Amino acid sequence: MGTAIGLRADYSGADLRKAAKGSRDASQVRRLLALAAIYDGASRGDAAAVGGVDRQTLRDWVLWFNEEGPDGLIDGKAPGKARKLDAGQLKALADIVERGPYPSVDGVVRWRLVDLQAWILEEFGISISETTVGRELKALGFRKLTARPRAHDANELAQEDFKKSSPKRWKKSGRKSAAA
């Protein structure tokens, strides 16, 4: 059977209980109190019972505490899944969106998420969802904008002339007439 890993010498059981009292993280408090029991002379099994865990988990807490102090006992945020597109691929995606599609080459007149999804699959061999494409574009600083449709035969000069020459139809109403 191996020997127990020693705790840092710069803390005491009273220090850990004081830190636990000031903490707002319940998991950190539980871990600090279990380690305080070790400082006070409790066995590793008894200290694990104080923390509500097995001895292996208590050993992990001791390692975290020895490495980073009381802050090492706070649950960290999980890193999540790694991005599918690296920095070079994101740069290429930003460039193609900024350039815009060539209808004769790309077969589209404007980029849609499904078109960019197909381009990424063809260019890099990576299959990602439309949602992920949209999320990556948003992270790159792009926004979903659609141009307002315009009639192909609209005459802007005639519209301006109409706006200038149209009389105002509203007038301030006079005093109300007496009720009949």
ROVOLO-464403 format. One record per atom (N, C-alpha, C): x, y, z; atom name; residue number from 1; residue in three letters. Coordinates in Angstrom, 1 decimal. Atoms other than C-alpha are relative to their C-alpha. Layout:
BEGIN
px_py_pz_site_pos_code
X_Y_Z_CA_NUM_ALA
...
//
This chain:
BEGIN
px_py_pz_site_pos_code
0.8_-1.2_0.0_N_1_MET
0.0_0.0_0.0_CA_1_MET
0.9_1.2_0.0_C_1_MET
-0.8_-1.2_0.1_N_2_GLY
1.3_3.5_-0.9_CA_2_GLY
-0.2_0.9_1.1_C_2_GLY
0.1_-1.0_-1.1_N_3_THR
1.9_6.4_1.3_CA_3_THR
-0.9_1.2_-0.5_C_3_THR
0.9_-1.2_0.3_N_4_ALA
-0.5_9.4_1.4_CA_4_ALA
0.8_1.2_-0.5_C_4_ALA
-0.7_-1.2_0.5_N_5_ILE
0.4_12.5_-0.5_CA_5_ILE
-0.2_1.1_1.1_C_5_ILE
0.0_-1.1_-1.1_N_6_GLY
1.2_15.3_2.0_CA_6_GLY
-0.7_1.3_-0.5_C_6_GLY
0.6_-1.3_0.4_N_7_LEU
-0.7_18.6_2.0_CA_7_LEU
1.0_1.1_0.2_C_7_LEU
-0.9_-1.2_-0.1_N_8_ARG
0.9_22.0_1.6_CA_8_ARG
0.2_0.4_1.5_C_8_ARG
-0.3_-0.4_-1.3_N_9_ALA
2.6_23.3_4.7_CA_9_ALA
-0.4_1.5_0.3_C_9_ALA
0.3_-1.5_-0.2_N_10_ASP
1.5_27.0_4.2_CA_10_ASP
-1.5_0.2_0.4_C_10_ASP
1.4_-0.1_-0.5_N_11_TYR
-2.1_26.2_5.3_CA_11_TYR
-0.2_-0.8_1.2_C_11_TYR
0.4_0.8_-1.2_N_12_SER
-3.8_24.8_8.4_CA_12_SER
-1.5_-0.3_-0.1_C_12_SER
1.5_0.3_0.0_N_13_GLY
-7.2_23.3_9.1_CA_13_GLY
-0.8_1.2_0.3_C_13_GLY
0.8_-1.2_-0.3_N_14_ALA
-8.4_26.6_10.6_CA_14_ALA
0.0_0.9_-1.2_C_14_ALA
-0.1_-0.9_1.2_N_15_ASP
-7.2_28.5_7.4_CA_15_ASP
-1.0_-0.5_-1.0_C_15_ASP
0.9_0.5_1.0_N_16_LEU
-9.2_26.1_5.2_CA_16_LEU
-1.5_0.2_0.5_C_16_LEU
1.4_-0.3_-0.4_N_17_ARG
-12.4_26.4_7.4_CA_17_ARG
-0.3_1.4_-0.2_C_17_ARG
0.3_-1.5_0.2_N_18_LYS
-12.1_30.2_7.2_CA_18_LYS
-0.2_0.2_-1.5_C_18_LYS
0.3_-0.2_1.5_N_19_ALA
-11.8_30.0_3.4_CA_19_ALA
-1.3_-0.7_-0.4_C_19_ALA
1.3_0.6_0.3_N_20_ALA
-14.8_27.6_3.3_CA_20_ALA
-1.1_0.9_0.5_C_20_ALA
1.0_-0.9_-0.5_N_21_LYS
-16.8_30.1_5.4_CA_21_LYS
-0.2_1.1_-1.0_C_21_LYS
0.1_-1.1_0.9_N_22_GLY
-16.1_32.8_2.9_CA_22_GLY
-0.3_-0.3_-1.5_C_22_GLY
0.2_0.4_1.3_N_23_SER
-16.7_30.8_-0.2_CA_23_SER
-1.5_-0.1_-0.4_C_23_SER
1.4_0.1_0.5_N_24_ARG
-20.0_30.8_-2.3_CA_24_ARG
-0.2_-1.2_-0.8_C_24_ARG
0.1_1.2_0.8_N_25_ASP
-19.2_27.6_-4.2_CA_25_ASP
-0.1_-1.2_0.9_C_25_ASP
0.3_1.1_-0.9_N_26_ALA
-20.7_24.6_-2.4_CA_26_ALA
1.0_-1.1_-0.2_C_26_ALA
-0.9_1.1_0.3_N_27_SER
-18.4_22.1_-4.1_CA_27_SER
1.4_0.4_0.6_C_27_SER
-1.3_-0.4_-0.6_N_28_GLN
-15.3_24.1_-3.0_CA_28_GLN
-0.1_-0.1_1.5_C_28_GLN
0.1_0.1_-1.5_N_29_VAL
-16.6_24.3_0.6_CA_29_VAL
0.1_-1.4_0.4_C_29_VAL
-0.1_1.5_-0.3_N_30_ARG
-17.1_20.5_0.7_CA_30_ARG
1.4_-0.5_-0.1_C_30_ARG
-1.4_0.4_0.2_N_31_ARG
-13.6_20.0_-0.6_CA_31_ARG
0.9_0.6_1.1_C_31_ARG
-0.8_-0.6_-1.0_N_32_LEU
-12.0_22.5_1.8_CA_32_LEU
-0.2_-0.6_1.4_C_32_LEU
0.2_0.7_-1.3_N_33_LEU
-13.7_20.9_4.8_CA_33_LEU
0.6_-1.4_0.1_C_33_LEU
-0.7_1.3_0.0_N_34_ALA
-12.5_17.5_3.8_CA_34_ALA
1.5_0.1_0.2_C_34_ALA
-1.4_-0.2_-0.1_N_35_LEU
-9.0_18.7_3.5_CA_35_LEU
0.4_0.6_1.4_C_35_LEU
-0.2_-0.5_-1.3_N_36_ALA
-9.3_20.6_6.8_CA_36_ALA
0.0_-1.2_1.0_C_36_ALA
0.1_1.2_-0.8_N_37_ALA
-10.2_17.2_8.4_CA_37_ALA
1.4_-0.7_0.0_C_37_ALA
-1.4_0.6_0.1_N_38_ILE
-6.8_15.9_7.1_CA_38_ILE
1.0_0.8_0.8_C_38_ILE
-0.9_-0.8_-0.8_N_39_TYR
-5.0_18.8_8.6_CA_39_TYR
-0.1_-0.2_1.5_C_39_TYR
0.3_0.2_-1.4_N_40_ASP
-6.7_18.1_11.9_CA_40_ASP
0.3_-1.4_0.5_C_40_ASP
-0.4_1.3_-0.4_N_41_GLY
-5.4_14.6_11.9_CA_41_GLY
-0.9_-1.2_-0.3_C_41_GLY
0.9_1.0_0.4_N_42_ALA
-8.3_12.6_10.5_CA_42_ALA
0.7_-0.9_-1.1_C_42_ALA
-0.6_0.9_1.0_N_43_SER
-7.5_9.5_8.4_CA_43_SER
-0.6_0.4_-1.4_C_43_SER
0.4_-0.3_1.4_N_44_ARG
-7.9_9.7_4.6_CA_44_ARG
-1.5_-0.5_-0.2_C_44_ARG
1.4_0.5_0.1_N_45_GLY
-11.0_7.5_4.8_CA_45_GLY
-1.0_0.8_0.7_C_45_GLY
0.9_-0.9_-0.7_N_46_ASP
-12.6_9.7_7.4_CA_46_ASP
-0.2_1.3_-0.7_C_46_ASP
0.1_-1.2_0.8_N_47_ALA
-11.8_12.8_5.4_CA_47_ALA
-0.8_-0.1_-1.3_C_47_ALA
0.8_0.3_1.2_N_48_ALA
-13.3_11.2_2.3_CA_48_ALA
-1.5_-0.1_0.4_C_48_ALA
1.4_0.1_-0.5_N_49_ALA
-16.5_10.5_4.3_CA_49_ALA
-0.5_1.4_0.3_C_49_ALA
0.4_-1.4_-0.2_N_50_VAL
-16.6_14.2_5.3_CA_50_VAL
-0.4_0.6_-1.3_C_50_VAL
0.2_-0.5_1.4_N_51_GLY
-16.4_15.1_1.6_CA_51_GLY
-1.1_-0.7_-0.8_C_51_GLY
1.0_0.8_0.7_N_52_GLY
-18.9_12.4_0.6_CA_52_GLY
0.5_-0.6_-1.2_C_52_GLY
-0.6_0.6_1.2_N_53_VAL
-16.5_10.8_-1.8_CA_53_VAL
0.9_-1.2_0.4_C_53_VAL
-0.9_1.1_-0.3_N_54_ASP
-14.1_7.9_-2.1_CA_54_ASP
1.4_0.6_0.2_C_54_ASP
-1.4_-0.5_-0.2_N_55_ARG
-10.4_8.1_-1.3_CA_55_ARG
0.7_0.4_-1.2_C_55_ARG
-0.7_-0.4_1.2_N_56_GLN
-9.3_8.3_-4.9_CA_56_GLN
-0.4_1.5_-0.4_C_56_GLN
0.5_-1.4_0.3_N_57_THR
-11.4_11.5_-5.4_CA_57_THR
0.7_0.9_1.0_C_57_THR
-0.6_-0.9_-1.0_N_58_LEU
-10.0_12.9_-2.1_CA_58_LEU
1.5_0.2_-0.4_C_58_LEU
-1.4_-0.1_0.4_N_59_ARG
-6.5_12.2_-3.5_CA_59_ARG
0.1_1.0_-1.1_C_59_ARG
0.0_-1.0_1.0_N_60_ASP
-7.3_14.2_-6.6_CA_60_ASP
-0.2_1.4_0.6_C_60_ASP
0.2_-1.3_-0.6_N_61_TRP
-8.5_17.1_-4.4_CA_61_TRP
1.3_0.5_0.6_C_61_TRP
-1.3_-0.4_-0.6_N_62_VAL
-5.2_17.0_-2.5_CA_62_VAL
1.0_0.5_-1.1_C_62_VAL
-0.9_-0.4_1.1_N_63_LEU
-3.3_17.2_-5.8_CA_63_LEU
-0.3_1.4_-0.5_C_63_LEU
0.5_-1.3_0.5_N_64_TRP
-5.4_20.1_-7.0_CA_64_TRP
0.4_1.1_1.0_C_64_TRP
-0.3_-1.0_-1.1_N_65_PHE
-5.0_21.9_-3.6_CA_65_PHE
1.5_0.3_0.1_C_65_PHE
-1.5_-0.3_-0.1_N_66_ASN
-1.2_21.4_-3.5_CA_66_ASN
0.5_0.8_-1.2_C_66_ASN
-0.5_-0.7_1.2_N_67_GLU
-0.9_22.7_-7.1_CA_67_GLU
-0.5_1.5_0.0_C_67_GLU
0.6_-1.3_0.2_N_68_GLU
-3.2_25.8_-6.9_CA_68_GLU
-0.5_0.6_1.3_C_68_GLU
0.6_-0.6_-1.2_N_69_GLY
-4.3_26.3_-3.3_CA_69_GLY
-1.5_-0.2_0.0_C_69_GLY
1.5_0.1_-0.1_N_70_PRO
-8.0_26.8_-2.4_CA_70_PRO
-0.7_0.2_-1.3_C_70_PRO
0.6_-0.2_1.3_N_71_ASP
-8.7_28.1_-5.9_CA_71_ASP
0.0_-1.2_-0.9_C_71_ASP
-0.1_1.2_0.7_N_72_GLY
-7.7_24.8_-7.3_CA_72_GLY
-1.2_-1.0_0.2_C_72_GLY
1.1_0.9_-0.3_N_73_LEU
-10.8_23.2_-5.7_CA_73_LEU
-1.3_0.5_-0.6_C_73_LEU
1.2_-0.5_0.7_N_74_ILE
-13.3_25.3_-7.7_CA_74_ILE
-0.1_-0.7_-1.3_C_74_ILE
0.3_0.7_1.2_N_75_ASP
-15.0_23.5_-10.5_CA_75_ASP
0.3_1.0_-1.2_C_75_ASP
-0.3_-0.8_1.1_N_76_GLY
-13.6_24.8_-13.8_CA_76_GLY
-1.1_-0.2_-1.1_C_76_GLY
1.0_0.1_1.1_N_77_LYS
-15.7_25.3_-17.0_CA_77_LYS
0.6_-1.1_-0.9_C_77_LYS
-0.5_1.0_0.9_N_78_ALA
-15.5_22.3_-19.3_CA_78_ALA
0.4_0.7_-1.4_C_78_ALA
-0.5_-0.7_1.2_N_79_PRO
-13.6_23.2_-22.5_CA_79_PRO
-0.9_-0.2_-1.2_C_79_PRO
0.9_0.2_1.2_N_80_GLY
-16.3_21.8_-24.9_CA_80_GLY
0.8_-0.6_-1.1_C_80_GLY
-0.6_0.6_1.2_N_81_LYS
-15.7_20.4_-28.3_CA_81_LYS
0.9_1.0_-0.7_C_81_LYS
-1.0_-0.8_0.8_N_82_ALA
-12.8_21.6_-30.4_CA_82_ALA
-0.7_0.5_-1.3_C_82_ALA
0.5_-0.6_1.2_N_83_ARG
-13.6_23.8_-33.4_CA_83_ARG
0.3_-1.0_-1.2_C_83_ARG
-0.3_0.8_1.2_N_84_LYS
-13.9_21.9_-36.7_CA_84_LYS
0.9_0.7_-1.0_C_84_LYS
-0.7_-0.8_0.9_N_85_LEU
-12.4_24.7_-38.7_CA_85_LEU
1.2_0.7_0.7_C_85_LEU
-1.1_-0.6_-0.6_N_86_ASP
-8.9_25.9_-38.0_CA_86_ASP
0.1_1.5_-0.4_C_86_ASP
-0.1_-1.5_0.3_N_87_ALA
-7.7_29.6_-38.3_CA_87_ALA
0.1_0.2_-1.5_C_87_ALA
-0.2_-0.2_1.4_N_88_GLY
-6.6_29.2_-41.9_CA_88_GLY
-1.3_-0.2_-0.8_C_88_GLY
1.3_0.3_0.6_N_89_GLN
-10.0_27.7_-42.9_CA_89_GLN
-1.0_1.1_0.3_C_89_GLN
0.9_-1.1_-0.3_N_90_LEU
-11.9_30.4_-41.1_CA_90_LEU
0.4_1.2_-0.8_C_90_LEU
-0.4_-1.1_0.8_N_91_LYS
-9.8_33.0_-42.9_CA_91_LYS
-0.5_-0.2_-1.5_C_91_LYS
0.5_0.2_1.4_N_92_ALA
-10.7_31.4_-46.3_CA_92_ALA
-1.5_0.2_0.0_C_92_ALA
1.4_-0.2_0.0_N_93_LEU
-14.3_31.3_-45.3_CA_93_LEU
-0.4_1.5_0.0_C_93_LEU
0.2_-1.4_0.0_N_94_ALA
-14.2_35.0_-44.4_CA_94_ALA
0.3_0.7_-1.3_C_94_ALA
-0.4_-0.6_1.3_N_95_ASP
-12.5_35.8_-47.7_CA_95_ASP
-1.0_-0.2_-1.0_C_95_ASP
0.9_0.3_1.0_N_96_ILE
-15.0_34.0_-49.8_CA_96_ILE
-1.4_0.7_0.3_C_96_ILE
1.3_-0.7_-0.3_N_97_VAL
-18.0_35.6_-48.0_CA_97_VAL
0.2_1.5_-0.3_C_97_VAL
-0.2_-1.4_0.3_N_98_GLU
-16.4_39.1_-48.3_CA_98_GLU
0.1_0.2_-1.5_C_98_GLU
0.0_-0.1_1.5_N_99_ARG
-15.7_38.5_-52.0_CA_99_ARG
-1.3_-0.1_-0.6_C_99_ARG
1.3_0.2_0.6_N_100_GLY
-19.2_37.3_-52.7_CA_100_GLY
0.1_-1.1_-1.1_C_100_GLY
-0.1_1.0_1.0_N_101_PRO
-20.1_34.6_-55.1_CA_101_PRO
0.1_0.5_-1.4_C_101_PRO
0.0_-0.3_1.4_N_102_TYR
-19.4_34.6_-58.8_CA_102_TYR
-1.1_-0.9_-0.6_C_102_TYR
1.1_0.9_0.5_N_103_PRO
-22.7_33.3_-60.4_CA_103_PRO
0.5_-1.0_-1.0_C_103_PRO
-0.4_0.9_1.0_N_104_SER
-20.9_31.7_-63.3_CA_104_SER
0.9_-1.2_0.6_C_104_SER
-0.9_0.9_-0.6_N_105_VAL
-18.4_29.9_-61.1_CA_105_VAL
-0.7_-0.8_1.1_C_105_VAL
0.5_0.6_-1.2_N_106_ASP
-20.2_29.3_-57.8_CA_106_ASP
-1.4_-0.6_-0.2_C_106_ASP
1.4_0.5_0.3_N_107_GLY
-23.7_28.7_-59.3_CA_107_GLY
-1.1_0.7_0.9_C_107_GLY
1.0_-0.7_-0.9_N_108_VAL
-25.4_31.1_-56.8_CA_108_VAL
0.2_1.5_-0.2_C_108_VAL
-0.1_-1.4_0.1_N_109_VAL
-26.1_34.8_-56.8_CA_109_VAL
0.3_0.7_1.3_C_109_VAL
-0.3_-0.5_-1.4_N_110_ARG
-25.8_35.2_-53.0_CA_110_ARG
0.3_-1.2_0.8_C_110_ARG
-0.4_1.1_-0.8_N_111_TRP
-24.3_33.1_-50.3_CA_111_TRP
-1.2_-0.3_1.0_C_111_TRP
0.9_0.5_-1.1_N_112_ARG
-26.8_31.1_-48.1_CA_112_ARG
0.9_-0.9_0.8_C_112_ARG
-0.8_0.9_-0.9_N_113_LEU
-25.6_29.0_-45.2_CA_113_LEU
0.1_-1.4_-0.6_C_113_LEU
-0.1_1.4_0.6_N_114_VAL
-26.4_25.8_-47.1_CA_114_VAL
1.1_0.0_-1.1_C_114_VAL
-1.0_-0.1_1.0_N_115_ASP
-24.2_27.1_-50.0_CA_115_ASP
1.4_0.0_0.6_C_115_ASP
-1.3_0.0_-0.7_N_116_LEU
-21.3_27.8_-47.6_CA_116_LEU
0.3_-1.3_0.6_C_116_LEU
-0.2_1.3_-0.5_N_117_GLN
-21.8_24.5_-46.0_CA_117_GLN
0.5_-1.0_-1.1_C_117_GLN
-0.5_0.8_1.2_N_118_ALA
-21.4_22.8_-49.4_CA_118_ALA
1.4_0.4_-0.4_C_118_ALA
-1.3_-0.4_0.4_N_119_TRP
-18.4_24.9_-50.2_CA_119_TRP
1.1_-0.5_1.0_C_119_TRP
-0.9_0.5_-1.0_N_120_ILE
-16.7_23.9_-46.9_CA_120_ILE
0.2_-1.5_-0.2_C_120_ILE
-0.1_1.5_0.2_N_121_LEU
-17.4_20.2_-47.6_CA_121_LEU
0.9_-0.2_-1.2_C_121_LEU
-0.8_0.2_1.2_N_122_GLU
-16.0_20.5_-51.1_CA_122_GLU
1.5_0.5_0.1_C_122_GLU
-1.3_-0.6_-0.1_N_123_GLU
-13.0_22.7_-50.2_CA_123_GLU
0.9_-0.7_1.0_C_123_GLU
-0.8_0.5_-1.1_N_124_PHE
-11.9_21.2_-46.9_CA_124_PHE
-0.3_-1.5_0.3_C_124_PHE
0.4_1.4_-0.4_N_125_GLY
-13.7_17.8_-46.7_CA_125_GLY
-0.6_-0.1_1.4_C_125_GLY
0.5_-0.1_-1.4_N_126_ILE
-15.3_18.9_-43.4_CA_126_ILE
-1.5_0.2_-0.1_C_126_ILE
1.4_-0.1_0.0_N_127_SER
-19.0_18.3_-42.9_CA_127_SER
-0.4_0.6_1.3_C_127_SER
0.5_-0.7_-1.2_N_128_ILE
-20.6_20.8_-40.5_CA_128_ILE
-1.4_0.5_-0.3_C_128_ILE
1.4_-0.3_0.2_N_129_SER
-24.2_21.9_-40.0_CA_129_SER
-0.1_1.5_-0.4_C_129_SER
0.2_-1.4_0.3_N_130_GLU
-25.7_25.1_-41.2_CA_130_GLU
0.0_0.9_1.2_C_130_GLU
0.0_-0.8_-1.2_N_131_THR
-26.1_26.3_-37.6_CA_131_THR
1.5_0.3_0.4_C_131_THR
-1.4_-0.3_-0.3_N_132_THR
-22.3_25.9_-37.1_CA_132_THR
0.6_1.0_-0.9_C_132_THR
-0.5_-1.0_1.0_N_133_VAL
-21.6_27.8_-40.3_CA_133_VAL
-0.5_1.4_0.4_C_133_VAL
0.6_-1.3_-0.5_N_134_GLY
-23.9_30.6_-39.0_CA_134_GLY
0.7_0.5_1.2_C_134_GLY
-0.7_-0.4_-1.2_N_135_ARG
-22.2_30.6_-35.6_CA_135_ARG
1.4_0.5_-0.3_C_135_ARG
-1.4_-0.3_0.4_N_136_GLU
-18.7_30.7_-37.2_CA_136_GLU
0.0_1.4_-0.7_C_136_GLU
0.0_-1.3_0.7_N_137_LEU
-19.7_33.6_-39.5_CA_137_LEU
-0.3_1.2_1.0_C_137_LEU
0.3_-1.0_-1.0_N_138_LYS
-21.2_35.5_-36.5_CA_138_LYS
1.3_0.3_0.8_C_138_LYS
-1.3_-0.2_-0.7_N_139_ALA
-17.9_35.0_-34.6_CA_139_ALA
1.0_0.7_-0.8_C_139_ALA
-0.9_-0.8_0.9_N_140_LEU
-16.1_36.4_-37.6_CA_140_LEU
-0.4_1.4_-0.2_C_140_LEU
0.5_-1.3_0.1_N_141_GLY
-18.2_39.5_-37.4_CA_141_GLY
-1.0_0.3_-1.1_C_141_GLY
1.0_-0.2_1.0_N_142_PHE
-20.6_38.9_-40.2_CA_142_PHE
-1.4_-0.1_0.6_C_142_PHE
1.3_0.0_-0.4_N_143_ARG
-24.3_39.5_-39.9_CA_143_ARG
-0.9_-0.4_-1.2_C_143_ARG
0.9_0.5_1.1_N_144_LYS
-27.2_38.0_-41.8_CA_144_LYS
-0.8_1.2_-0.5_C_144_LYS
0.7_-1.2_0.6_N_145_LEU
-28.4_40.8_-44.1_CA_145_LEU
-0.6_-0.5_-1.4_C_145_LEU
0.6_0.3_1.3_N_146_THR
-30.7_40.5_-47.1_CA_146_THR
-0.4_1.3_-0.6_C_146_THR
0.3_-1.2_0.7_N_147_ALA
-31.1_43.3_-49.6_CA_147_ALA
-1.5_0.1_-0.2_C_147_ALA
1.4_-0.2_0.3_N_148_ARG
-34.5_44.8_-50.0_CA_148_ARG
-0.3_-0.2_-1.5_C_148_ARG
0.2_0.1_1.4_N_149_PRO
-36.0_43.7_-53.3_CA_149_PRO
-0.4_1.3_-0.7_C_149_PRO
0.4_-1.2_0.8_N_150_ARG
-36.4_46.3_-56.0_CA_150_ARG
-0.5_-0.4_-1.3_C_150_ARG
0.6_0.3_1.3_N_151_ALA
-38.5_46.3_-59.1_CA_151_ALA
1.1_0.3_-1.1_C_151_ALA
-1.0_-0.2_1.0_N_152_HIS
-36.3_46.0_-62.2_CA_152_HIS
-0.3_1.2_-0.9_C_152_HIS
0.4_-1.2_0.8_N_153_ASP
-38.2_48.8_-64.0_CA_153_ASP
-0.3_1.2_0.8_C_153_ASP
0.3_-1.2_-0.8_N_154_ALA
-38.5_51.3_-61.2_CA_154_ALA
0.8_1.2_-0.4_C_154_ALA
-0.6_-1.2_0.4_N_155_ASN
-37.7_54.8_-62.2_CA_155_ASN
0.2_0.9_1.2_C_155_ASN
-0.3_-0.8_-1.2_N_156_GLU
-36.0_56.6_-59.3_CA_156_GLU
-0.3_1.5_-0.1_C_156_GLU
0.3_-1.5_0.2_N_157_LEU
-36.3_60.1_-60.8_CA_157_LEU
-1.5_0.3_0.0_C_157_LEU
1.4_-0.2_0.0_N_158_ALA
-40.0_59.7_-61.3_CA_158_ALA
-0.5_-0.1_1.5_C_158_ALA
0.4_0.1_-1.4_N_159_GLN
-40.3_58.6_-57.7_CA_159_GLN
0.3_1.3_0.8_C_159_GLN
-0.4_-1.3_-0.6_N_160_GLU
-38.4_61.7_-56.5_CA_160_GLU
-0.9_1.1_-0.4_C_160_GLU
0.9_-1.1_0.4_N_161_ASP
-40.6_64.0_-58.6_CA_161_ASP
-1.3_-0.1_0.6_C_161_ASP
1.3_0.3_-0.6_N_162_PHE
-43.7_62.4_-57.2_CA_162_PHE
0.0_0.4_1.4_C_162_PHE
-0.1_-0.3_-1.4_N_163_LYS
-42.5_62.8_-53.7_CA_163_LYS
0.0_1.6_0.2_C_163_LYS
-0.1_-1.4_-0.1_N_164_LYS
-41.7_66.5_-54.2_CA_164_LYS
-1.3_0.7_-0.3_C_164_LYS
1.2_-0.7_0.4_N_165_SER
-44.9_67.5_-55.9_CA_165_SER
-1.3_-0.4_0.6_C_165_SER
1.2_0.4_-0.6_N_166_SER
-47.4_65.7_-53.9_CA_166_SER
-0.4_0.9_1.2_C_166_SER
0.4_-0.9_-1.0_N_167_PRO
-49.4_68.1_-51.7_CA_167_PRO
-0.2_-0.8_1.3_C_167_PRO
0.3_0.7_-1.3_N_168_LYS
-49.7_67.4_-48.0_CA_168_LYS
-1.5_0.0_0.2_C_168_LYS
1.4_0.2_-0.1_N_169_ARG
-53.1_66.0_-47.3_CA_169_ARG
-0.6_0.3_1.3_C_169_ARG
0.6_-0.2_-1.3_N_170_TRP
-53.4_66.7_-43.7_CA_170_TRP
0.1_1.5_0.4_C_170_TRP
0.0_-1.4_-0.5_N_171_LYS
-54.3_70.0_-42.1_CA_171_LYS
-0.4_-0.1_1.5_C_171_LYS
0.4_0.0_-1.3_N_172_LYS
-54.8_71.0_-38.6_CA_172_LYS
-1.5_0.3_0.1_C_172_LYS
1.4_-0.1_0.0_N_173_SER
-58.4_70.6_-37.7_CA_173_SER
-0.4_1.2_0.8_C_173_SER
0.5_-1.2_-0.7_N_174_GLY
-60.4_73.6_-36.6_CA_174_GLY
-0.7_-0.4_1.3_C_174_GLY
0.7_0.2_-1.3_N_175_ARG
-62.4_74.0_-33.4_CA_175_ARG
-1.1_-1.0_-0.3_C_175_ARG
1.1_1.0_0.1_N_176_LYS
-64.9_71.2_-32.9_CA_176_LYS
-1.3_0.8_-0.1_C_176_LYS
1.3_-0.7_0.1_N_177_SER
-68.4_72.3_-33.9_CA_177_SER
-0.8_-0.5_1.2_C_177_SER
0.9_0.3_-1.2_N_178_ALA
-71.0_72.3_-31.2_CA_178_ALA
-0.7_-1.2_-0.3_C_178_ALA
0.7_1.2_0.1_N_179_ALA
-72.7_69.1_-30.6_CA_179_ALA
-1.4_0.3_-0.4_C_179_ALA
1.4_-0.2_0.5_N_180_ALA
-76.0_68.8_-32.4_CA_180_ALA
-1.1_-0.3_1.0_C_180_ALA
//
